[in-house]
Amino acid sequence: MRGKETLKGLRPYTPGRPIEEVQKEYGIEKIVKLASNENPFGYSNEVKKFLQETVTDLQLYPDGGAVALKEALAEYYQVETEQLIVGAGLDEVIQIVSRAYLTPDDEIIVPDPTFPQYAHHAIIEGAKVIKVPVDEKTGEMALEDMLKEVTENTKIIWLCNPNNPTGTYVSQEKITRFLEQVPKNVLVISDEAYQEFVTIEEESSTLAVLEQFPNLMVMKTFSKAYGIAGLRVGFGIASRDIIQILEVTRLPFNTNSLGQQAAIVALKDQDFIKETSRINREELTAWESFLEKYEMPYYVSQTNFIFFSVGDKDQEVTQYLLEQGFIIRGGLKPGWLRITIGLPEDNETLRKHLLAYLAK
Ligand SMILES: *Cc1c(COP(=O)(O)O)cnc(C)c1O
């Protein structure tokens, strides 16, 4: 049985290696996974309590409409519940959008490099992917260059802000100016999976201009700062019109009961998010000082990961670190590595290993 023609050049997603596998292969007890930008502090104590004490009714189907979660999100983000769509992770929302909007006649525009799932699903739908390189020096999305690629076939422009894997952030003001120039029949999506880590501006979310631009959609997730990647909850916020279209392609019971309920509890504990972000910032600063001291080029990050160059030895470095018990992410750009900001003591050990390798 052959798959669809569009699947030909595509591969299944390869996640960061599981901890147990690395433990076995190298016979190391302590493995630190810094490859998928999870929260090293785990999740809110409130969520822990909830999971231990309160989970009930798992024999029933989940609330397909995620009503309670949407109400909590609507209140927190000051939008209507009809402006929300919830997915089994943001990954699923990306798939839903692609399925609802893209045909083989369409084009999407993405930064390069960026989160690969935007292009992946566009290709499955037969759409054409236009990749626009980020600014080589700063790593920032090149919004002007992206605008130049807009044609009458453009259906979606994907922005990732801050961008994964570069970690760089584009100001709210620049995004607004960009939106003003994009034709109204083009859907602009701002993936803000890492927005909770941004520390440079009071108002860092594109949500502030949602009313102004009916062709704008903002995406967020509980997998990164909120720390419940394993429960799979992500969501999108847009105009009612867009959400109505997306709801048609969403599976009836896409998110599970546990995830929905835990997300409500997690959303309430903003102190946990603040503390996560505060320590992350300190640790990011330590990484920046280290990379500057040893003259390794890096992009300025507003996320919980940092992207830097180790010259042409990226694969050897990745392998060496793996043998020391650290799973990190290479293969995103030749010579460059992406490291999730981990616990303070793990960051320090990792820097020592990195230095030991480079001094060889
Ligand atoms: C991790 C990530 C996602 C997917 O998150 P899930 O909610 O776990 O599916 C989406 N976009 C970006 C940019 C990410 O880094």
The ligand as an SDF file (V2000), in Angstrom:
LIG
                    3D

 15 15  0  0  0  0  0  0  0  0999 V2000
    7.1350   22.6660   21.5860 C   0  0  0  0  0  0  0  0  0  0  0  0
    6.5490   23.5140   20.5160 C   0  0  0  0  0  0  0  0  0  0  0  0
    5.2530   23.3140   20.0250 C   0  0  0  0  0  0  0  0  0  0  0  0
    4.4180   22.1030   20.3470 C   0  0  0  0  0  0  0  0  0  0  0  0
    4.0670   22.0130   21.6350 O   0  0  0  0  0  0  0  0  0  0  0  0
    3.0100   20.9330   22.1310 P   0  0  0  0  0  0  0  0  0  0  0  0
    1.9540   21.7880   22.7520 O   0  0  0  0  0  0  0  0  0  0  0  0
    3.7410   20.1040   23.1150 O   0  0  0  0  0  0  0  0  0  0  0  0
    2.5030   20.1490   20.9790 O   0  0  0  0  0  0  0  0  0  0  0  0
    4.7470   24.1980   19.0980 C   0  0  0  0  0  0  0  0  0  0  0  0
    5.4700   25.2310   18.6640 N   0  0  0  0  0  0  0  0  0  0  0  0
    6.7200   25.4600   19.0900 C   0  0  0  0  0  0  0  0  0  0  0  0
    7.4700   26.6090   18.5740 C   0  0  0  0  0  0  0  0  0  0  0  0
    7.3110   24.5920   20.0240 C   0  0  0  0  0  0  0  0  0  0  0  0
    8.5770   24.7770   20.3910 O   0  0  0  0  0  0  0  0  0  0  0  0
  1  2  1  0
  2  3  1  0
  2 14  2  0
  3  4  1  0
  3 10  2  0
  4  5  1  0
  5  6  1  0
  6  7  2  0
  6  8  1  0
  6  9  1  0
 10 11  1  0
 11 12  2  0
 12 13  1  0
 12 14  1  0
 14 15  1  0
M  END
$$$$
